[in-house]
Amino acid sequence: MQLRICLLLGCLLWGTQAGAQQWQFATEEFPPFTYSRGGKPPGGAVTEMVQAACMHLGRQCRIDVMPWSRALRMGEEGQVDGIFTVILAPEREQAFHITRMLVESRYDIYGPLSSLQRNLQAADLRGRRVGVYGPSGTLLVLQRALQGVADVQIETVANNQRLLLMLEVGRFGRDGVVVLNRDVARHLISWEQLRNVRQLGELESVAYGVGFSRKKVSFEQFQEFDRALGDLAEQGVLEQIARRHGVSVPQAHQ
């Protein structure tokens, strides 16, 4: 009898472990929110928040850093369970269940140090060459902001680091500008020791969450993860992680 009970418990335990398969996430080089660390596990504010939610649920999670275009495609096709960082936009909601927003920031306009312009807004980009990281949420927001603004030449660049380096050496011309996340710009300007780049204006605020592939993850599984994030927000864990990386959580988390 005791042997039968042990065997039954063993089967139940095996079934639980087998059912709780590893979740696979894909992310990008987007410091200080997400970044690779030379052979070490990925780092960044949102990366740590995802890891904390996985730990809260007792679930193993794998996170791989790759070009965003590849991460986005893998998420859309259901080759991974989730991707981050994701903005709340119709283009993303078609393919993803999107969690509550975890961090907030702004998209700003940057130009050469020699520029005399100040307080630029979307309407001021008329007739300009504008560099932006894409495909990305930044590009989606920029395109939306430029609706009705004529004669804007948008040039997409593979990553934010290259975008700022191109601006630093004048690749966008005397009046050219770039648009990117404020926290990412601050991090990269310091890391690359850029001396010919400065902020010229603001575009709009933005927040980021985690997107779960509709092709691979059920709504119930998504809700389970989102509830875990909610628990961590109530406990102050998300704010502690954000503060450690010098970024902000949405007001509701504070």
C-alpha positions in Angstrom: 0.0 0.0 0.0 2.8 2.4 1.0 4.6 1.6 -2.3 1.5 2.3 -4.3 1.1 5.7 -2.6 4.8 6.6 -3.2 4.4 5.6 -6.9 1.2 7.7 -7.2 2.9 10.7 -5.6 5.9 10.2 -7.9 3.6 10.2 -11.0 1.9 13.3 -9.8 5.2 15.1 -9.2 6.5 14.1 -12.6 3.3 15.2 -14.3 3.5 18.6 -12.6 7.2 19.1 -13.6 6.4 18.0 -17.2 3.5 20.3 -17.4 5.5 23.3 -16.2 7.7 23.5 -19.3 10.4 26.1 -19.6 9.3 29.4 -21.0 11.5 31.0 -23.6 11.8 34.7 -24.0 13.6 36.8 -26.7 14.8 40.3 -26.1 17.1 42.9 -27.5 20.1 45.1 -26.8 18.1 48.0 -25.2 20.1 49.1 -22.1 19.4 49.8 -19.3 16.1 47.9 -19.8 17.6 44.7 -21.5 21.2 43.8 -22.5 23.6 41.0 -22.9 26.6 40.6 -20.6 29.3 38.8 -22.5 28.5 35.1 -21.8 26.8 35.9 -18.5 23.0 35.8 -18.1 21.3 38.8 -19.7 20.8 41.9 -17.5 18.6 45.0 -17.3 15.6 46.3 -15.5 12.9 44.5 -17.5 15.0 41.3 -17.7 15.2 41.2 -13.9 11.5 41.8 -13.6 10.7 38.9 -15.9 13.2 36.7 -14.0 11.5 37.7 -10.7 8.0 36.8 -12.1 9.4 33.4 -13.3 10.8 32.8 -9.8 7.5 33.9 -8.2 5.7 31.2 -10.3 8.4 28.6 -9.7 8.8 28.3 -13.4 12.1 28.0 -15.4 12.6 30.7 -17.9 15.2 31.2 -20.6 16.0 34.6 -22.0 18.0 35.2 -25.1 19.3 38.5 -26.4 19.2 39.0 -30.2 18.4 41.6 -32.9 14.9 42.9 -32.3 13.7 42.1 -35.9 14.5 38.4 -35.2 12.9 38.5 -31.7 9.8 40.1 -33.0 9.5 37.6 -35.9 10.0 34.6 -33.5 7.3 36.0 -31.2 4.9 36.6 -34.0 5.4 33.1 -35.4 5.2 31.4 -32.0 8.8 30.2 -31.9 9.2 31.7 -28.4 6.7 32.2 -25.6 7.3 35.9 -25.1 9.4 38.9 -26.1 10.3 42.2 -24.5 10.3 45.2 -24.4 6.9 45.8 -26.0 4.8 48.9 -26.3 1.0 48.9 -26.1 0.1 49.4 -29.7 -2.5 47.8 -32.1 0.4 46.5 -34.3 1.7 44.5 -31.3 -1.6 43.5 -29.8 -2.5 41.6 -33.1 0.3 39.1 -32.3 0.7 39.3 -28.5 -1.0 39.3 -25.2 0.7 42.3 -23.5 1.2 42.5 -19.8 0.8 45.5 -17.6 3.4 48.2 -18.3 6.6 47.6 -16.2 8.7 50.7 -16.9 8.1 54.1 -18.4 10.3 56.6 -20.2 10.2 59.1 -23.1 11.2 59.3 -26.7 13.3 62.3 -27.3 14.8 64.1 -30.3 18.6 64.3 -30.5 20.9 66.3 -32.8 24.5 67.6 -33.2 26.0 69.5 -30.4 26.4 72.5 -32.7 22.6 72.8 -33.3 21.1 76.0 -32.1 17.6 74.6 -31.9 15.7 73.9 -28.7 12.5 72.3 -27.7 11.8 70.6 -31.0 8.5 68.7 -31.4 7.1 66.4 -34.1 5.9 69.3 -36.2 9.4 70.8 -36.3 10.7 67.7 -38.1 9.2 68.8 -41.4 11.8 68.7 -44.2 14.3 66.9 -42.1 16.2 63.6 -42.3 15.2 61.6 -39.2 17.1 58.5 -38.0 15.4 55.9 -35.9 16.0 52.3 -34.7 13.7 50.0 -36.6 11.8 47.9 -36.9 10.8 48.9 -33.3 8.3 50.5 -31.1 10.2 53.7 -31.5 9.5 53.6 -35.2 5.8 53.0 -34.7 5.5 55.9 -32.3 7.5 58.2 -34.6 5.3 57.3 -37.6 2.2 58.0 -35.6 3.6 61.3 -34.3 4.5 62.4 -37.9 1.1 61.9 -39.4 0.3 65.2 -41.1 3.9 66.4 -41.1 5.1 66.7 -44.6 8.4 66.0 -46.3 10.1 63.9 -43.5 12.7 61.4 -44.6 12.8 58.5 -42.1 15.9 56.4 -42.1 15.9 53.2 -40.1 19.0 51.9 -38.5 19.6 48.4 -37.1 20.3 49.4 -33.5 20.4 52.4 -31.2 24.2 52.2 -30.7 24.8 52.6 -34.4 22.2 55.3 -34.6 24.0 57.5 -32.1 27.4 56.8 -33.6 26.1 57.9 -37.0 24.7 61.1 -35.5 28.1 61.7 -33.7 30.0 61.8 -37.0 27.4 63.8 -38.9 25.9 61.1 -41.1 22.4 62.7 -40.9 23.6 66.1 -42.1 23.6 69.5 -40.5 19.9 69.6 -39.8 19.4 65.8 -39.4 18.1 64.4 -36.1 17.5 61.0 -34.5 14.7 59.8 -32.2 15.3 57.3 -29.5 14.4 56.4 -25.9 15.8 58.9 -23.3 17.1 56.3 -20.9 18.8 54.3 -23.7 20.3 57.5 -25.1 21.7 58.5 -21.7 23.2 55.0 -21.2 24.8 54.8 -24.7 26.1 58.4 -24.7 27.9 57.7 -21.5 29.1 54.3 -22.6 30.4 55.4 -26.0 31.7 58.7 -24.6 29.9 60.7 -27.3 30.7 64.4 -27.3 28.8 65.7 -30.4 25.3 64.7 -29.4 22.7 66.5 -27.3 18.9 66.5 -26.7 17.0 68.9 -28.9 13.4 68.1 -27.9 10.8 65.6 -26.8 8.4 63.4 -28.8 6.2 61.6 -26.3 6.1 59.4 -23.3 6.2 55.6 -23.6 5.9 52.5 -21.4 7.0 48.9 -21.9 5.7 45.5 -21.0 6.1 41.9 -22.0 4.4 40.4 -25.0 3.3 36.7 -25.0 2.8 35.1 -28.4 -0.9 34.5 -29.2 0.2 31.5 -31.3 2.0 29.7 -28.4 0.7 31.0 -25.1 -2.9 30.6 -23.9 -4.7 33.6 -22.4 -4.8 31.7 -19.0 -1.1 31.3 -19.0 -0.6 34.9 -19.9 -2.9 36.0 -17.0 -0.9 33.8 -14.6 2.3 35.7 -15.5 0.6 39.1 -15.4 -0.8 38.3 -12.0 2.7 37.4 -10.8 3.9 40.8 -12.0 1.0 42.4 -10.1 2.0 40.7 -6.9 5.6 41.8 -7.4 4.4 45.4 -8.0 2.4 45.4 -4.8 5.4 44.1 -2.9 7.5 46.9 -4.2 9.9 44.5 -6.0 9.5 46.0 -9.4 10.2 49.5 -8.1 13.3 48.3 -6.4 14.6 46.7 -9.6 13.8 49.8 -11.6 15.5 52.1 -9.1 18.6 50.0 -9.2 18.9 50.5 -12.9 18.0 54.2 -12.8 14.6 53.9 -14.6 11.0 54.5 -13.6 8.0 52.3 -13.1 4.5 53.6 -13.9 2.8 55.7 -11.2 0.4 52.9 -10.3 3.4 50.7 -9.2 4.7 53.4 -6.7 
